[in-house]
Amino acid sequence: MLVALGVGAAWLTNLNLFSAWNIPVRNREIAVTVTGILMAGVAYFWREILGLFGGLYRKYTDEARTMERSENLRRVA
């Protein structure tokens, strides 16, 4: 899904990173498509990084203990 969105966004905006970086490419269409694939890879990597920081935040704030206190639950284990 991310690859399709990345390639679609690159084609909609006609984004070619290879020309911006002065890298010669034979075919402009291939360059735009590969740019979309690169965008999808960055999006996937960014999502994983944000998930890592979200997990660290939940670990250090102890979200389970906060929920137990707010809903008057007692620990079972």
N, C-alpha and C positions, 0 to 999 in steps of 0.2 A: 504494500500500500504506500509506504513512504517513497519507494522508488518511482511509482507512478505519479505521485504528487510532486516529487522533485523534478522529474522530467517534464511534466506538464507545466510547472511553474517556470522552468528554464525556457521552454518553448513560448509560453505566453509573454514573457519579458524579453525574449530573444537574448538571453544572457549567455555570453561566451567568455569564460574565465581565461581561456587560452590566449585569446587576443589581448585581454587586459594584462596578462603576464608576458606578452610578446613571445609566446611559444608557437612556432609555425605548425599548422595542422592542414592536411590536404583538403578536407571536406568540412565546410562550416556546419552542416547538419549533424555530423558525428560529434563535433566539438560541443555543440549545444546539448546533445543528448548525454555525453559524458559529464558535462557540467551538472546536469540534472541528477545524474547518479551520484556525483560527488556531494551535491546538496543533500541528497537522501542519507548518505553515509554520515554527514555531519549532524543531521537531524537525529538520527538514531543514537549516535554517540552522545549528543547533548541530552537526550532523554534519559540515557543511562546515568550520566553524571548527576543530573537533577534528582533521579531516584536514589542515588547513593547519598546525596546530602540530605534528602528527606528521611531516609532510614537512620542516618546518624542523628538527626534532630530528634526523631521519635525515641531513639535509644537513650540519648542523654537527658531528655525531659521526662522519660518514663511515662509515656502516655497511658499505659495500662493502669498504673497506680492512680493516676489522675481520674480516669474513668471509673475505677472502683470506688473512689471517695465521693465523686459527684453523684453516683447512682446508688450509694449505700450498699454496695455488693461486698461480700466477704470472700476471702481467698479460699479455694478448695484444695489446691495442692500446696 
